[in-house]
Amino acid sequence: MSWTRDEMAVRAAQELRAGEYVNLGIGLPTLIPDYLPEDSDITLHAENGILGVGPFPFDDDVDPDLINAGKQTVSVVPGASYFDSATSFAMIRGGHVDVAVLGAMQVAMTGDLANWMVPGAMVKGMGGAMDLVSGAGRVIVLTDHVTKTGQAKLVTECDLPLTGRGVVSRVITDLAVLDVTGAGFEVIELAPGVDYADVAANTAAPITGARNHVRSFDARASSLLDPAHESSLP
């Protein structure tokens, strides 16, 4: 058994601290706002020009002119502000974003990140990823542990074009939470029903961790899991 997408978002939300300014990449990271407590004091930034992004809106509340960088309709929290992309990227490049939570195609054991293209595939561009990994205080990756074809995403060395070198500190997958050590990945937590051997078998790099003492995080039992989303859980 592994974490669902919603449970992965719940676990990622646990990484964010009060007072932080956080940028969420496209894909899985965009689920995180739905699992932040209303009083979290975490401010979400979208690089297309929003500070104060809220949860996904209900159908009756959708504003088609209010979108995030992935062109998804979003809501905003009281006090949100809007600005142009030049100002937004000045925030990122100026070191004013505390955390970036990004998706990945590959993460190397040295913290290298590849998340913007696959050679030969059509891509729209790199977006703000290269700026974010350079300017954010912490970079956390939220991604499935393996690709749709079963290839490991956590590797010794990336063979896809890099977004940044030595930038990732922590990885949250559907199997586990792992820290980048430079010589491998250290298993910090396991998804319920997943054991150390499962992680090792699906990781193309050395892993470490006290295999008999790694705790599990039960996202389903977390107070952050919104009952409105439980229909998506198995």
C-alpha positions as CSV (number, residue, x, y, z in Angstrom):
1,M,0.0,0.0,0.0
2,S,1.3,3.5,-0.8
3,W,0.1,7.0,-0.2
4,T,-2.6,8.4,-2.6
5,R,-2.1,11.8,-4.3
6,D,-4.2,13.4,-1.6
7,E,-2.2,11.7,1.2
8,M,1.0,12.8,-0.4
9,A,-0.3,16.4,-0.4
10,V,-1.2,16.0,3.3
11,R,2.3,14.8,4.1
12,A,3.9,17.7,2.1
13,A,1.7,20.2,4.0
14,Q,3.4,19.0,7.2
15,E,6.7,20.3,5.9
16,L,5.5,24.0,5.8
17,R,5.9,26.3,8.8
18,A,4.0,29.3,9.9
19,G,5.2,32.6,8.4
20,E,6.8,31.0,5.4
21,Y,6.3,32.1,1.8
22,V,5.9,29.0,-0.4
23,N,5.8,28.5,-4.1
24,L,4.0,25.4,-5.4
25,G,5.0,23.9,-8.7
26,I,2.5,22.5,-11.2
27,G,1.1,19.0,-10.8
28,L,1.0,17.3,-7.4
29,P,2.2,20.3,-5.4
30,T,-1.0,22.2,-6.4
31,L,-3.0,19.9,-4.1
32,I,-1.3,21.2,-1.0
33,P,-3.5,24.3,-0.4
34,D,-6.5,22.1,0.2
35,Y,-4.7,20.6,3.2
36,L,-3.4,23.7,5.0
37,P,-5.2,24.7,8.1
38,E,-7.0,28.1,7.8
39,D,-4.8,29.5,10.5
40,S,-1.6,28.2,9.2
41,D,-0.1,31.6,8.5
42,I,1.6,30.2,5.4
43,T,1.5,32.5,2.3
44,L,1.4,30.7,-1.1
45,H,3.1,32.4,-4.1
46,A,2.3,31.8,-7.8
47,E,5.0,33.0,-10.2
48,N,2.5,34.3,-12.6
49,G,1.7,37.1,-10.0
50,I,-0.3,36.1,-7.0
51,L,0.7,36.2,-3.3
52,G,-1.9,34.6,-1.1
53,V,-3.2,31.6,-3.2
54,G,-5.9,29.6,-1.5
55,P,-7.5,26.2,-2.1
56,F,-9.1,25.1,-5.4
57,P,-12.5,26.8,-5.7
58,F,-15.8,25.0,-5.7
59,D,-17.6,25.1,-9.1
60,D,-19.9,27.9,-8.0
61,D,-16.9,30.0,-7.0
62,V,-14.7,29.7,-10.0
63,D,-13.3,32.9,-11.5
64,P,-11.9,32.0,-15.0
65,D,-9.6,35.1,-14.8
66,L,-8.0,33.9,-11.6
67,I,-5.4,31.2,-12.4
68,N,-2.1,29.9,-11.1
69,A,1.1,29.3,-13.2
70,G,-0.3,26.0,-14.4
71,K,-3.4,27.7,-15.7
72,Q,-5.6,26.1,-13.1
73,T,-8.4,28.2,-11.6
74,V,-7.6,29.0,-8.0
75,S,-9.0,31.0,-5.0
76,V,-7.2,33.6,-2.9
77,V,-7.1,34.3,0.8
78,P,-8.0,37.6,2.4
79,G,-5.2,40.1,1.9
80,A,-3.9,38.5,-1.4
81,S,-2.1,40.7,-3.9
82,Y,-1.5,40.6,-7.6
83,F,1.5,41.8,-9.6
84,D,3.3,41.4,-12.9
85,S,5.7,38.5,-13.6
86,A,8.7,40.8,-13.4
87,T,7.9,41.6,-9.8
88,S,7.1,38.0,-9.1
89,F,10.4,36.8,-10.4
90,A,12.2,39.6,-8.5
91,M,10.7,38.0,-5.3
92,I,12.1,34.6,-6.3
93,R,15.5,35.8,-7.4
94,G,15.8,38.1,-4.4
95,G,15.5,35.2,-2.0
96,H,12.1,36.1,-0.7
97,V,10.5,32.6,-1.2
98,D,11.3,30.4,1.7
99,V,10.2,27.0,0.2
100,A,9.5,25.7,-3.3
101,V,7.6,22.4,-3.6
102,L,8.2,21.0,-7.1
103,G,7.5,17.9,-9.1
104,A,10.3,15.9,-10.7
105,M,11.2,13.6,-13.5
106,Q,14.5,12.6,-11.7
107,V,16.3,13.5,-8.5
108,A,19.9,12.5,-8.0
109,M,21.4,11.4,-4.7
110,T,23.4,14.7,-4.8
111,G,20.3,16.8,-4.9
112,D,20.4,17.4,-8.6
113,L,16.9,18.0,-10.1
114,A,15.6,17.3,-13.6
115,N,12.0,18.4,-13.9
116,W,11.5,20.4,-17.1
117,M,11.9,18.3,-20.2
118,V,12.5,14.9,-21.7
119,P,14.6,15.0,-24.9
120,G,12.4,14.4,-28.0
121,A,9.2,15.2,-26.2
122,M,7.2,18.4,-26.8
123,V,7.5,20.8,-23.9
124,K,6.0,24.3,-23.4
125,G,9.1,25.5,-21.6
126,M,10.9,25.4,-18.2
127,G,8.5,27.9,-16.5
128,G,10.0,29.3,-13.3
129,A,11.7,26.1,-12.1
130,M,15.2,27.2,-12.7
131,D,14.7,30.5,-10.9
132,L,12.9,28.7,-8.0
133,V,15.6,26.2,-7.3
134,S,18.2,28.9,-7.3
135,G,16.3,31.5,-5.3
136,A,14.2,29.5,-2.8
137,G,15.5,28.8,0.7
138,R,14.5,25.1,0.6
139,V,13.5,22.9,-2.3
140,I,11.2,19.9,-1.6
141,V,10.2,17.5,-4.3
142,L,6.8,15.9,-4.3
143,T,6.5,13.1,-6.9
144,D,5.7,9.5,-7.5
145,H,8.5,7.2,-6.7
146,V,8.7,5.7,-10.2
147,T,7.5,6.7,-13.6
148,K,4.4,5.3,-15.3
149,T,6.6,2.7,-17.0
150,G,8.2,1.7,-13.6
151,Q,11.5,3.5,-14.0
152,A,13.1,4.8,-10.8
153,K,12.9,8.6,-10.4
154,L,15.4,8.6,-7.5
155,V,18.8,7.9,-9.1
156,T,22.5,8.0,-8.6
157,E,22.9,10.6,-11.4
158,C,20.3,12.3,-13.6
159,D,20.4,11.6,-17.3
160,L,17.7,14.1,-18.2
161,P,18.5,17.8,-18.7
162,L,19.0,19.4,-15.3
163,T,17.0,22.1,-13.7
164,G,19.6,22.7,-10.9
165,R,22.5,21.0,-9.3
166,G,22.5,20.2,-5.6
167,V,19.3,22.0,-4.9
168,V,16.9,19.3,-3.4
169,S,16.9,18.7,0.3
170,R,13.9,16.4,0.8
171,V,11.8,14.1,-1.4
172,I,8.2,13.0,-0.7
173,T,7.0,10.2,-2.8
174,D,4.0,7.8,-2.7
175,L,6.3,5.3,-0.8
176,A,8.4,7.3,1.6
177,V,9.9,10.6,2.7
178,L,13.7,10.7,2.0
179,D,16.4,13.2,2.6
180,V,19.3,13.8,0.1
181,T,22.6,13.0,1.7
182,G,25.0,13.3,-1.2
183,A,25.9,9.6,-1.0
184,G,22.4,8.3,-1.3
185,F,18.9,8.9,0.1
186,E,18.1,8.5,3.8
187,V,14.6,7.1,4.5
188,I,12.9,9.3,7.1
189,E,9.3,7.9,6.9
190,L,7.5,5.1,5.2
191,A,3.9,5.1,3.9
192,P,1.7,2.7,5.8
193,G,2.1,-0.8,4.4
194,V,5.4,0.0,2.7
195,D,8.6,-1.5,4.0
196,Y,12.2,-0.6,3.6
197,A,12.8,-3.3,0.9
198,D,10.0,-1.8,-1.2
199,V,11.8,1.5,-1.2
200,A,15.2,0.0,-2.0
201,A,13.7,-2.0,-4.9
202,N,12.3,1.1,-6.5
203,T,15.2,3.4,-5.9
204,A,18.2,3.4,-8.4
205,A,20.6,4.8,-5.8
206,P,21.8,3.7,-2.3
207,I,19.4,4.2,0.5
208,T,20.1,4.4,4.2
209,G,18.1,4.6,7.4
210,A,17.5,2.5,10.4
211,R,15.3,0.0,8.6
212,N,13.7,-1.3,11.7
213,H,13.1,2.1,13.2
214,V,11.7,4.2,10.4
215,R,8.3,5.4,11.4
216,S,5.2,5.5,9.2
217,F,3.0,8.6,8.7
218,D,-0.7,7.8,8.5
219,A,-2.0,10.7,6.3
220,R,-5.5,9.4,6.5
221,A,-5.5,9.9,10.3
222,S,-4.1,13.5,10.0
223,S,-6.4,16.4,10.9
224,L,-5.3,18.0,7.7
225,L,-7.1,15.5,5.5
226,D,-10.3,17.2,4.4
227,P,-13.3,14.9,4.6
228,A,-14.5,16.5,1.3
229,H,-11.7,14.7,-0.4
230,E,-12.1,11.3,1.1
231,S,-14.1,10.1,-1.9
232,S,-10.8,10.1,-3.8
233,L,-9.2,7.7,-1.3
234,P,-9.4,3.9,-1.7
